[in-house]
């Protein structure tokens, strides 16, 4: 196989249509029904981590992007890698690996801690991805466990990440709903405490030895 040369460059708004065409070519129109796309729907890719590969063979040789997600009750921040696509006529040339290594290095330098994705383990293992322990994370849709992978950019980052994977907008909705439920709950608690205080006052025993408590009896100094 003849090795080709290619260059990497940041994704620009003008590349949107070409990238969408490449993704349709690689994954088909049904790609938008996958679990990963539910996390991307209505969101913006993380700035500075979307890149393209260009050659003189085709207009667009490859594309990669990352998306912000939050995991579990702690809302541990992570990156969702994907989609990663390489033109069918240029696969096996190292384009996909180059895109990953380049962007993962940027993410690590920016202080990102954890990256997750859904994909073929043998392919992504080339840059260090491993299978997420069974049951540790839950995607918003069906995902085959052997395709649910992670890469720690900081050692131990996986320890803080467990539970449901949420997009930024879903996390905001969840927090808003929790806050809305908390207000009437707190009001109910205050109301119940008031009733308990009232009952306690009503049950307070009458002190017959308190002279000021007897009508018409004046307290005299001893």
Helices and strands as residue ranges (DSSP letters): E 7-10, G 13-15, H 16-27, G 29-33, H 35-40, E 51-54, E 62-71, E 76-86, G 88-90, H 95-109, E 114-118, H 121-124, G 125-127, E 130-131, E 137-138, G 145-147, E 148-152, G 157-160, E 163-167, H 168-202, G 211-213
